[in-house]
Amino acid sequence: MSTPILATKLYIPPARPKVVPRPRLIERLSEGLCGKLTLISAAAGFGKTTLVSEWVAALTPSPLPAGEGPGVRVAWLSLDAGDSDPTRFLAYLVAALQTLFAGIGAGVMAALDSPQPPPIEPLLTILLNEIAAIPADPSPPLRTGFILVLDDYHTIDSKPVDQALTFLVERQPPQMRLVIATREDPQLPLARLRARGQMTELRAADLRFTPAEAAEFLNRVMGLSLSAGDIAALETRTEGWIAGLQLAALSMQGQRDTASFIKSFTGSHHFVLDYLVEEVLGQQTASVQTFLLRTSILDRLCGPLCDAVLGSPSASGQETLEYLERANLFLVPLDNERRWYRYHHLFGDLLRQRLGQSLTPGEIAESHIRASQWYEDNGLGLEAFRHAVAANDVERAERLMEGGGIPLHFRSAVNAILAWLASLPKSALDARPLLWVRSATMALTAGLTTGVEDKLQAAEAALAAALKNAEPDPQTRDLIGQIACARATLAITRYQPEAVATQARRALEYLLPGNLRFRFTANWALSAAYLFQGDRAAAGRAIAEALSISQASMSMFSTILATSHMGRLQELDNQLQRAAETYRRVLQLAGDQPGPSANDACLGLARIHYEWNDLDAAQQYAQQSLQLARLYDRVIDRFIISEVFLARLSLARGDVAGAAAMLAQTEQSARQQNFILRLPEIAAAQALVLLRQGDLAAAAHLVQTHNLPISQARVFLAHGDAASALALLAPLRQQMQEKGWQDERLRAMVLEALALVAQREKDMGLQLLAEALALAEPGGFIRLFVDEGEPMRLLISDFRLLIEKQLHGQDHELLGYADKLLAAFEQPADLPQSQIANRKSQMLEPLSQRELEILVLITQGLSNREIGARLFLALDTVKGHNRRIFDKLQVQSRTEAIARARELGLL
């Protein structure tokens, strides 16, 4: 469940019906499209937003609500203080771009929905790449795409957001132009952009009304009849400050002695504004003043919300909002339907200041409670929570936090809760131990582990003090279970499987049956602990329970995690077909643009397709897996696993040097990030590279250092020491069989068969190979055998001939499988062309086109019936073609036909 995007933040403010034309500034803005950035920076009330919206209206003569029109494409984002959270800022940035390009940044949005969203820069990199892929627009005035407007950037108080925007500007694709409107200069490399001529600036001196513009504004727009002298005096006193002129004009409406008023119009902007707000408010009815003050607690206003805050207003909220807009009382419409509004920021600040002087804290808190209730009733849990916090209603805030209406997997929501909890005194937390626990669990959700154990211990101390040796009631026991669940999660981050299992079992003992969220986490953690400890059966039972809970709770994120884990267990059990279906179901749940939680499913499909010898599909899934893993910004070790797999894939393609370089870099990253548990996995792949390079001594040292039995057996075989390999593999195979580790058992069997042949015990080797083939055939394993190279090809070929002779040409389930494996092996080096030509000349008759088609299908392992179905031929017809192929190639079997055809260069 993702946090709702407030669409009104993405609307382009409509051009006002009465506005002072400013062609000199419009021209400056249009000229700024030649650079990366246009900065409009001035204090409040200088008409920044009005100017930009007027310019946009000129560029897009008929702007649509989504920001698109027949002219230049424009995306708009109105910022507020809540956007200081980097995750929320990026979410709204993507949402603004999606008003122009549906689907752009979908993967980024999915990543932001994860419990621990990755850092911003990797996400921005993905977003910038997608922007760069947007086709350039050849039509003037903007030849390269679109404009992104960030309005009210001064509300951002976040160094990470400043850094993210710097990253965006410095790598900005040519398709994009950025416009920033702000009251103060942002923390961007402005000097560098200025020196490179990449920035256009409009500042207070540019935005001030000229005397002619002031006259136009005061007399035509505001409906006054001032003399040229009065206008000049007022323009001088305000220094062209548009808000000051507007406030002065509002105060002068109905004034008889305007000259005296203008003479008294002095002082700094803040004092003047205070005075004029008093005058404006004083001219309104009591009901309007009450409306303005009480609704000033709202960031955004709509009629029903205002009605709820006021309780029993004398007029409907919608009617009052429409009146305020007509009266130019600093109300900014946020949509074309005139449903949502906001107060001018400075005007709202002053209203809230007066609110504190007019009402008691209890009365203000009551207004916040009413707002909270309205938001809760309308399904906006986070906004309801914020107003409950503003009302200092701890009980209500706690209820909303626990009620499920707040998207706790979204970073901005988690940060809001953590900020509130951090603001509470220790006495308040001790009085409500649940708040201690939630502070710990929210920290873990945000990826913060420091101080978590201290909070859990504080919760336990508060619980002990509250119980005073009494037996805990069910709710208290549930809280004890939540504490244990948090400790299990904390232990996972520290690779402590014993602690994970202990705490997860304790959690399941204490948690209430209906606490699905924490019971899922406990079962998922327990399954991870069992898998790490090698008890795969127990891991399967635990993850099956977790999956059942996730489906009952209808949590998509939990379902994805549990299903991915289930697929991994199926894969370890050699159920490749079933595991592939499970992984595909994960990607289906994750959508067209899967997030980081789908990383395991992508990697699982990569491994399976590799095993099926579909290297292109394996490469595609592995690259997607690595891209998703990197969204974690290397704070989780998933990227290590993806890189190791890609290195092995490079080795399978013959790029030994590339595989070695990738593994060296991956090892360095693992050591730097302290992912020590991944070093044996890296070493196993490095040993394969060293064996391919012929460096047996280095390979031997590596496998001994990391205690890698399978890799050690390969080293023994490379040294010609089959006896040592057998001494290692035979007990290992038996041990894996007793454990039920089907994947490791099968790997040991394959190597043991080769070792038996090398030990001159070919019959036993063939027998063991037959057992391995019988186990591997249902899963469709190919690379398991092919990766062992020419010795395995020869052994399978001998097995194929032996079975064919024993059965006298009758069908056998392993014959087709053996043919499929033999077809996948790389054949010995091609013969010289002269020898190939000589052998072709010895053929009794060249193969026909149809016979060549059937020969190719034979090499792919298809049976006669499958060939007939593929080519729409009768079974007897296919058998007849087979006989003619064998006669022409002078062979007696399919295997010999494939080998002969390769020698002749027919395949």
N, C-alpha and C positions, 0 to 999 in steps of 0.2 A: 504494500500500500504506500503510494508516494504522496508527499505533501501537495495539497492543491495549489496550483499556480493562480494567483489573483490576476485575472485577465486585465483588470483596469490599470495595472502597472505597465501594461504593454500597449495601451492606446496612445495614439498620437493626439495631443491636445488639439481640439478643433480651433481653427482660426476664428478670432472674434469678429462679430459683424461690424463693429466700429473700432478701427485700429488706425494709428497714424502710419502712413506709408513711409518706409525707411529704405529707399532703393540703394543708398550708398552702402548700407550694412548688408543688404541682400546680395549685392555684387561682391562684397568682400567674402561672404560665406561661400558663394559659388566659386570664386577664385581659389578658395582653400581646398577644393577638391583635387587640386594638383598635388597636394601633400598627403601625409599620413593622417595628421591630426589637426582638428580645428578646436581651439580652446576658447570658450566664452566664460571669462572669469571676472566677477564683480560682486559687490555686496548685494544683500537682499533688496529687491524692489527695483532693479535696473532693467527689468523686462527681458531677461535672458530667455526664459521659456517661450514667451510670446513671440520674440524675434525668431527663434528657431522654428516654431510651429508655422509662422507666416512664411518663412523661407521654404519649409517642406511643402506647404500648400502650393507655392509657386512651382516647385519642382514636380509635384504630383497633383495635377489639376483636379483630379477626382479621387482623393485618398479614400481607400476602403478602411473599415475598422481594423483590419489586420495590417494595415500599413502599406498595402499594395495599390498601385494605380497605373494609369497608362504611361506615366513618366518614370522618373528614377525610383527605384525600390528603397524604402526607408523602414528600418526597424527601430523601435523606440522603447526605452526602459526608464521608467521613473523610479529612482532609488529612494530608499528610506533607511533609517538607522538599522533595521533588522537585516539589511543586506550586508552589514559589516561581517556577518558570518560568511567565510569564503565559500562554503558549500551552497548556501542559499544564493549568494551572488552569482555563482556559476550556473546554478539551476535557472535563475531568471534570465541570465545572459543567453543561455541556450533557448529558453522559451521565447525570447524576443526574436532570435534568429529563425525560429520555427514559424513565426508569423509570415516569413517570406519563403522559407524553404522547408516544406513539410518533411519531417524525418531526420533533418540534420541534427547531429548531436544526440541521437537516440541512445547510442551506447554510453555516452557520457552521463545522460540522465539515469540510465539503468545503474551505472556505477555509483552515482550519488545516493541511490536508494538502498545500497548495501549497509549492513550494520556498522562497518568500519570503512567509510568511503576513503579512497586513496587520496594523496595530495593533489593539489590543483595543477601543477605544471604538466604531469603526464596527461591529464584530461584535456588541458588546453592544447597540448601538442596534437592530440587526436582531433580536436575541434578545428584547429588551424589547418590541418591536412584536409579535412572535409571542406572547409571554406575554399582552400586553394584549388579544389577539384570542381568548383562551380564554374561553369562556362562563362567566359568574359562577354560582357555586353558591348557590342560595337557601336551602339547608338549614343550620341551626345545627349546631355552634357557630361555624364559619367560613363566612361568607356569600360570600366572594370568592375561592374557588379552592383554594390549597394552601399548604403550609408547606415551606420549604427549610431544612434543618439543615446548617450547616457546623461540623463537629466538629474539635477540635484546631487551631484557626486560629493558635495561637501558633507552630506549626511553620513558618509562612510568614515568610520573611525577604526581602521583595521590595517595594520602593516601588511599582513598576508594578502589582503585584497589589492593594496597598492602594488605589491610585488607581482601579483597575478596580472594586473593591468599593464604593468611595465613589460612583462613577458609577452603579453598580447601585442602591445604596440611595437616592440622591437622586432617581432617576427610576423608582422601584419602582412597578409597576402595582398597582392595588388587589386584583388576583387573588392576590397573593403576599404571604406573611409570611416574614421572615427570622429565623432563630435561630442565634446564634453562641456556641459553647462554646470557651473559650480560657483559657490560664493568665495572659495579660497583655492589657491593653486594646489593641485594634487601632487602627491609625492611620486612624480614621474621624472624621467631624464629630460626635462624641458630644455635645459641649456644645450644639450647635445642635439635635440631635434631642431632647436632654433638655429644652431650653427650650421646644420646641414640643409636648412631651408625646407624642412619637412613639416613645419607647423605654421598654421595661421592663428593669430591671436586677436580677440576682441576683448577689451578691458573696459573699466568704468569710464575712462575718458572717451572711448568710442561709443559707449552705449548711452551716455547722457543725451537728453533731448537738447537739440539746438533751439535757439529762440523761436525759429519758425515752427519747429516740431512741437514745442511747448504751447505755442498759440493754437496750433491745430488741435492738440489734445484737449486743452482747457475749454476752448470755445465750441468746437464742433463735437468732440467725443463726449465731454462732460456736460455740455449744454450751458456753459456760462457765457456771459457777455462782458468780458474784461477788456479794458483798454490796452493799447500797446504798452503803455508805461507800467500798468499793473502786472502785465504778463512778464515784462522784462525784469521787474523787481522780484516777482515770485520765482522766476527762472534763476535769477542770481542767488536768491536765498536758498533755494533747494539744490543749486549747482546741477540742474538738469536731472535730479534724482526722480525717477518716474513714480515710484511709490509715494514719495513725499508730495509730488504734484497731485497725485490721485487723492491722497488723504486730505490735502488742502482743499481741493475742489469739492470733495464730499462735505467738508465742514463749511464751505462757503455757500453751499446750496441753501437758499433762504436767508442768507446774510444781507443786510441792507448796506452796511458800511464795509465793503470789501477792502477798501484801501487801508482802513485801520487794522483789519485782520492781517493783511499782508505785511504791514509794518511790524506787527507783533510776532510774526512767524519767524522765529530765530531759534538758535540752539543746535546741539548735536542731533544727529539723526535719531538716536535712541530716545532722547527726551522729547523731541518733536513728535515721534511716533506715539509715545505714551500719551502726550497731550491730545493728539488727533484721535486716537482710539477712544479716549474719554469723550471727545466731542461727538464722534460717530455713534458710539453706544448710547450717549445721552439723548440723541435724537430718535432712537428707536423706542418702540413700545416696550412695556415691561415684559410682555410675553416673548418678544423677539430677543430681548436681552437675556432672559432666562434660557431660551433655546441656545443662544450663542455660547453662554458660559457653560451650561451643563453638557453640551455636546462637544466641547473642546477637548474632552478626555479621549475622543475617538481619533484614530489616525485617518480613517475614511468614514464617510457618512452616507447612509441611504435612508429613505423615509422610514421604513419599519424599524430599523435599528435606532434611529433618533426617537421614535415613539416609545420604544422599550426603555431607553435611558431616562426619558422625561417622566415616564409613568403614566400621567394623564395630561397630555398637552392640550392647550386651548385650540390649537389648529393641528392638522396632520403634518407629520414631518416632511412629507413630500411637497406639500403646498408651501411650507416655510422655506425649504431649500430653493424652490423655484423663485420665491420672492427675493431671497438673499442674492440669488444670481442676477436677477433683474436690477436689483439695487446696487450692484457692483460692490458688495460687501465682502470682497476678498475670498470668494468661493470659486474653486477651480473644478470644472466638470471633468470627470475621468472617463466618460464614455459618450458616445454619440446619442444614446437614448436618454441622457440626463437622469440616470438613476443613482449613480455613485459620484460623490464629490469629495473634496478635501478643502480645508482652510489653507489660505496662504500661510506658509510656514511661520513667518514672523508674526502674523496676525494670530495664528493659533497659539504661539508661545505666550503672547500677551494676554489672550483670553484665559489661558490656564493660570497665568499669574494672578489675574483678577479673581478667578475662581477660588484660589486659595485664600483670598482676602474676603470673599463673599460667603463661603460655605464652611462649615466645620469639617474636620477630617472625617467624622462619621458620615456626614452627608455625601462627601465626595466618594467615600468607600462604597456607599449604597449605590451610587451611580455606576461605579465599576462593577458591582455585583450584577446589576441589571444588564449591563453590556455583556458580562460573562455568560449570563443565562441565555441571552439572545443568541450569542455565538454558539453555545452548546446546543441549543434547540435547532440550529441551522447546520449542524455537523462540522463546525469549525473549532475543533477541540483545542488547537494550539492558541488561537486568539482568545478563547474562553479562559484558558489557563493563564495567559498573560494578564488579563483583567482581574482574575482572582488574586494573582500575586500583587497587582497594584493596589487591591483592596486590603492587602495583608490578611486575607482569609486563608489561613494555613489548611484548615480542614477541607475547604472547597478545592484548593489547589491540589491537595493530596488526592482527593477523590477523582478529579479530572485526570491527574497523572496516571492513576490506576485504572481508569475507566475504559481504556482501549481506544479512545477517540483521538489521541495524540500519536502521530506516526513516530514511534520511538526509534525506528531505524534511520530516520533522517537527521543529519547532523545539526541543523538549526534547532530542531525540537529538543534534541539531547542537550545542546549547549544552553538553551533557555532553562531547562530543568536544573542542570548543574549550576548555573549562575544563581538561580533561586535558592537551591539548597546551600550553596556556599554563603549566601547572604544571611541565612538563619543563624541565630545564636546556638551555641552548644546545648543550652538548656532546652530549646525547642526540639532539637534533634533527639536529645535523651528522652524527652517526653513522648516522642513518637519514633520508636526504634526502626519502624519501616522506612523512615526518611534516611537513616544511616545506611540501610541496606540498599535503598534506591540510589543513593549517592555513589555507592560502590558499583552497582550493576550498570548505571549510566556511564560511569567512568570506563568500565570495561567495554561497553558498546562503542564508546568514542576512541577505543584503542589506548586508553591510559591505564597503566598498571601501578604506577607509583602511588602509594598511600591507600590502595584498595584494602589491603589486609588490616591496616589501622582502623579503617571505617568499619570493617566487619567485626573487629574486636570491640569497637565502641558500641556497635549494635548489640553484641552479646552481653556486654556489661549493663547496658540499659535494660535489656530483657531480664537479666538476673535480678536487677534492682526492683523491677516491676513485679516479678513473680514472688520474690521473698520466700523461696523454698516451696511454693505452691506448685501443683502440677500444671503444666501448660495446657491451655485450651486449644482446640483445633486451629484457630487462626494463628496462635503463637507458634504451634508446631509447624505450620506452613511457612512462617517467617524463618524459623530455624532451617527448614529445608531450602529456602531461598539463599540463605547464607552459605550453606554447603554447596549449592549449585554455583554460586559466585566463586567459591574457592576451587571448584572443579575446573571452571573456565580459566581461572588464573593459573592453575597448574598446567593446563594445556599450553599456554603461552611460554611456560618454562620447561616444556618437554619432561614432565614428571608423571609418567603413566600410573604409577602406584598411587600417588596422591589423587590423581584424576578419578581412578576407580573407587577409592575409598570415599571421597567426598560425593561422587555421583550416587553411590549406593545410599549414603546417608540422606542425600536430598530426596531420593525416591521413597525412602522410609518415612520422611516427615511431611512431604508436600501433600496438599489436599488433592484428591482425585480430579477435581475440576480445574486445577491450576495447569492448564495445558501448556502455556508458554514455558514455564520452568520445567515441567515434566519432559517436554521435548528436549530442552537443552541438556537435562541430566542424562537422558537416554542416548542422545547424540554423543555427549562427552564419554559416556560409558562404552559405547561402541568403539570410539576412537582409542580408548585405553585398551580394550580387549584386543583390537587389531594390532596395536603396537606390541602387546605382550605375546602375540602369536595365537591367541585363542579365537580363531576365525568363526567357529560355530557360535560362540557367545556373542561375538561382534555382530553376527547376522541376526541373532534374536533381539539384541538391543536396538539395532537400526530399524528392524521391522516394527518394533514398538514405537520408535520415534516417527517413522513414516505414518503409522496409523494415527498418532496424535496430531501430526501436522495436517493431515487430511481432515481430521475432525475439527480442527481450529480454523481450517480454510486459510492457512498462512502460506502464501505462495513461496516466500523466501525459505521457510522451513521445509516445505515439500521439495524444493530444488536441492537443498543440502542433503536431506535424507535420501532422496532418489539417487543422487550422484554417488553417495556412499554405498548404496545397495548395488549399483552398477559395478563399483570397484570390487566388491566381494564376489560378484558373479564372474568377473574377469579373472580373479585369482583362482576361481574354481574351474577355469578353462571353459566356461560357458560363454564363448565369445559372441555367438549369435544373440543370445539372451541379453548379454551385457550391452551390446550395440543398440538393441531396441530400447533398453533402459536409458542409455545416454542420449539417444535421439529424443526420448520423451522429455528429458531434462531441457534440451534445447528448444523443444516445442513450448514448454512451460515458460522458458525465459524470453521467448518472443524473437522477432526478427533481428533485434540488436541485443544479444545477451550481455548481461553484466558480468562482473568478476566472479560471481557465485557459480557461473557456468564453466569456469576454467577447468575443473576436474573432468567434466563431461567431454569437453573438446579434446583434452589430452587422452582420455580413455578411448575415444573414437580414433585418435591418431595412432595409438598403440595397436588397436584392433586392425585397422586398415593396413598398417605396416605388416602385421602378422599374416594378413591375407595377400600380401605382396602388391597392394595397391599403393605404391609409394607416393604418387601424386596426391591422392586424397589424404594420406598420412601427413604429407608436408602441409597441406592446406589447413587441416585441423590443428596441427602442432603450432603453426604460425599464429592462428587465432588464439590458441591456448596461451602462448607466450605474450601476445598483446594484452589479453585480459589479466594475466598474472602481473604484468608490469604496471597495471593500474594501481596495484597495492604499493607502488614505489619502493619495492624491495624490503618492505617491513614484514612480509610473509614469504616463506621459502618456496612458494609455488613456481616462481620463475626458474629456480634451479632445476626442478624436475623437467620443465619444458625444454630448457637449453640442453640438458643431458640427452633427452630423446632426439632433439634435432641434430646433435653431434653424431649419434648412432645412425641416424638416417643418412647423414653425409657419408659416413663410413660405408654404408650399404651401397651408396651410389658410386663408391670408388674414390671419394675426395678425402684421402687419409690426412693430408696436411690441414685441410679445413676443419676436419673433426678434431684434430689435435689442438689447433689454435682455439677453437671454441671451448673445449674442455679446460684448457689452461686458464682462460678468462673466467669461466664459471667457477673453477676451484678458487681463484683469487677472490671473487665476489662472496663465495660461501664463507671463506675465512674472515673476510672483512666484516661481514654481517653476523658472524658467529653462528652460522648454520652448520654446526659441527656434525649433526646427525646425517647430513646429506653427503658428507665426504666419502663414505664407502660406496655410495651409488655412483659418484663421479669417478672414483678409483676403478670400479668395475668396467666402466666405459673406456677409461684411459688404458687399462690393461689390454683390451681388444685392439686399440690403436697401436700399442707397443708391439703386440704379437704380429700385427699386419706389417709393421715396419721392421720386424726381425730382431728387435731389441729384447731378447728373452731375459737377460739379466735384470733389466729395469722392470719388466713385467713381473718377474718373480719377487723382487723386493716389494713392489707395490701391493701385490695380493697378500703377501705375508704380513705386511704392516697393518692392513685393514681386515685380515681374517675373512677372505672371500673364497669359500670352498669351491664353487663352480669355476671361478676364474683360476684358482690354483690347479684344478684338474686340467684346464686348457693349457696351462703353462707346462705341466708334466707331459702332456701329449705332444706339445711342440718340441720338448726336449727329447722325445722318443722314449720317455719313461712311462710306459703303459702300466706297469705293475703298480707304481705309486699312484697313478690316476685311479686305477681300479680299487686300490686300498682305501682311497678317499671317497669314491663315488658309491660303492656298494652299500656301506653303512649309511651314507647320506640319503640314498634313495629309500632305504628301509625306514629311516627316521622321518622323512617327509611323508611317507605313506602312513605311518602311525599317527602323525599329526593331522593328516588330512589336507596337507598343503599340495594340492594337485598341480599347481604351476611349477613349483620347485621339483616335485617328483618327476614330472615329465622332462624337465631340463636335464636332470641327473640321468634319466634313462637314455636320452639321446647321446650324451657324452659317454656313458658307460658302454653303449653298443659299439661306438668307435674304438674305445679302449680295448674291448674284447677282441675286435678284429686285429688291432695292432699287436695284441698279445698272442696272435695266431690261434684264437678261439673263435673262428668265424661262424661256426654253427650256433654257438651261444649268442654271438653278436647279432646274427640274423633273427634269432628267436626273440631277443630283447627288442630289436628294432620293430618286429611285428607287433609286439605289445604296445610299443610307443605309438606306432601308426594307428593302432586301433583306438588308443586313447585320444589321439590328436585329430583324427578324421572328423568327428562330429563338430569340432570347433573350426575346422577349416585351416589349421595351422600350416603355414608354408615357410615363412622366414625362420622358424624354429629349426628347420632342417637345412634350408638353403644357406643360412649364415655359417654353417659348419664347413662349407666349401666342398672341394673335389673329393675328399675321402667319403663324405656322406653321399655324394652323387653316385659314386661307384658302389657303395653299399646298398643304396636303394635300387640301383640297376640290377645288382645281383639278386636282391630280394624279388624284384619283378620277374626276372627270368625263372627263378626257382619256383615261385607260385604258379607261373604259367605252365611250367612243365608238369608240376604235380597235379594240376587240374585238367591237363590236356585240352586247353582252350576253353574250358567252361568259365562262366562269369564268376567273379569274386569281388566282394565289396572293396577290397584294398587295391585291386589292380588299377582301377580308374584313379584312385587317390595317388598311387605311386606314379602313374603317368603324368598327373598334374604337377607333382613335385619335380619330376625329372625335367618337365618342360620349363620350369622356373629357374633351373640352374643355369649359370653361365657355362657355356661349353668351352673346351680347350681352344687355344688360339687357332684362328682360321688357317687353313692350309694355303700354300701359295696358289695363285690363280691358275698356274699351269697344271698343278695336280688336280684342282677342281675341274678344270676343263677336260683333263684326261679321264677322270672318273665319270663325268657326265657322258663322255663319248662311249663309255662302256655300258651305259644303260641300254636295255633292249629297245625301249621306246620312251620318248618324253612323256611326262605327266600332262594330262589335259587340264584345262582351267578348272573344271569341276573337281577333278582329283586333287588339285592343289588346294582348293577350298576345303575339301574334306581332310586333307593332311594337316592343315592349320588347326582345324577343330580337334583333331586327334591330339596334337601337341598341347592343346588347352585342357586335356583330360576329359572331354565329353564322351559319353558312351554312344554306342550306335543309335540307340533310341533318341538320345538328345540331339545327335547330329541330324537324324531324320526330321525331327521336329523343327530344328533350326532352318533346314534347307527345304522343308516340305517334300521330303522323299520317303518312300516306303522303306521299311526296315530291310527287306531283302535287297532293295536297290543299293542301300548303303553298304551292306555286306559284300555285294558284288564289286562295288568301287574299291572296297578295302582289299579284296583279293587281287584286283588289277594293280593297285598301288604296290602291294607286297611283291608281286611278280616283277614289276618294272624296276623296283629298288633292289630286288634279289635279297629279300629279308623274309623272316618267318613270324615276326611279332611287331606289335605296336612300338615297343621300346626300341627295337632295332631299326624300325622305319624312321623314328624321330632322329636317332643318332645318324643314320645314313643320310637323311635329308639335310641335316646340319652340315655334314661333311661336304655335301655337294652344293651347298649354298642355296638350297631351294627355299629355306625359311628366312 
